[in-house]
Amino acid sequence: MKQKPNIPLSVPNLSLDILDNVKECIETGWVSTGGRFITEFEKKVAEYTGVDDAVGVQSGTAALHLAFQILGVEVGDEVIVPTVTFIATVNPITYLGAKPIFMDCDDSLNMDLDKLESFLEDECSLTENGLINEKTNNKIKALTVVNVFGNPIDMERVIEIAQKYNLKVVEDAAESLGSFYKGGKYKDRHTGTIGDIGVLSFNANKILTTGGGGMILSNDKDILERARFLSVQAKTNPLYFEHDEIGYNYRLTNIAAAFGTKQIDKIEDFVEIKKRNYELYKKELDKIEGLDVLPFNENTRPNYWFYSVIVDKNKYGLNRDELLMKLNDIGIQARPLWGLISDQKPYKDFEAYKIDKARHYVDNLINIPCSTNLTKEKVYQVIEMLKKFKIQK
Ligand SMILES: *Cc1c(COP(=O)(O)O)cnc(C)c1O
């Protein structure tokens, strides 16, 4: 029997020179939440993304938790979030006793900013106590936007809206390290560096990985200082173990950072490969009737993290789930979009504003292999299979 192609969706691309750093961790004993690789990694990421400084933590989720807390989200508050995202964007809001309000996506998969504006205009009122949700009488403190699959959202518009309605902005850039704007007000600015706080993740499926890890980006020194303080159990006096506040054990470890300092050096090579493979797929798959590769936003340099293909059953012959099954059966790992967060059991009773387009994408989208160690030959194998599976009429 012919061997299966065995092409994973998105796997780490690690190099053995990381071992030099790990060896140093072992020899010096600096394996936990202190050590030179942590500060070195923070400096490198800050320099690459163009912020003054950054704070390394143990996951993107931890970074988001700190971000919302530092921006003042408290029990009873509400935070506007996209329904199309990984659930980690939303969970930290509930850790703080606050509530999400879900927004629909547009055709870029990012938050629909027209709908956001009509929600704010029609359903909320701006008072001297801040923005109030008329339905619940709760305060809406913040807005979180996600650069879904690495595609930069229109931050110029996000910031305008946030300023008009007095909202803090958390940029969930967990998927978009390496993406930046090529025009407009934020030309040359990286995703995650424009809102009040930006968040990165170095989980194993992201463009670069430290095993597990995350980072907080900001141009505000007080915010970064506060994040660093809260991430190490809020030690007021480390010698005498004094704590004036409740903190967390969220600091990035030196072992994780030992991976990070090597991985960040490769980021532009990784983007290069992701771009090459994306363009190959786009050129070939757009020729297949019934398959449509989603574009990235114009005037941006995306990191091309994940590739999305929309399956039109009437033209392709198979529906999305049939195609998913066939691909996975032959060893080409593909997956659907996340289930909408506003449909998940813990969140289905929260406010969701006119969710419509997101349903179309949940039902018809697949993500196809996109690792940074994916060869051209493997890309062609995926393309061949997608051609073969089409049912000729
Ligand atoms: C991966 C991811 C996160 C969470 O990051 P972890 O490091 O896994 O905690 C948050 N938001 C989005 C959009 C993600 O893709």
The ligand as an ORCA input file, in Angstrom:
! r2SCAN-3c Opt
* xyz 0 1
  C      -2.961     30.602     21.283
  C      -3.870     31.700     21.543
  C      -4.029     32.249     22.817
  C      -3.486     31.649     24.083
  O      -2.191     31.397     24.162
  P      -1.608     30.264     25.148
  O      -0.170     30.574     25.133
  O      -1.947     28.941     24.510
  O      -2.237     30.430     26.477
  C      -4.843     33.367     22.965
  N      -5.495     33.896     21.929
  C      -5.399     33.383     20.684
  C      -6.135     34.054     19.584
  C      -4.605     32.250     20.450
  O      -4.540     31.737     19.237
*
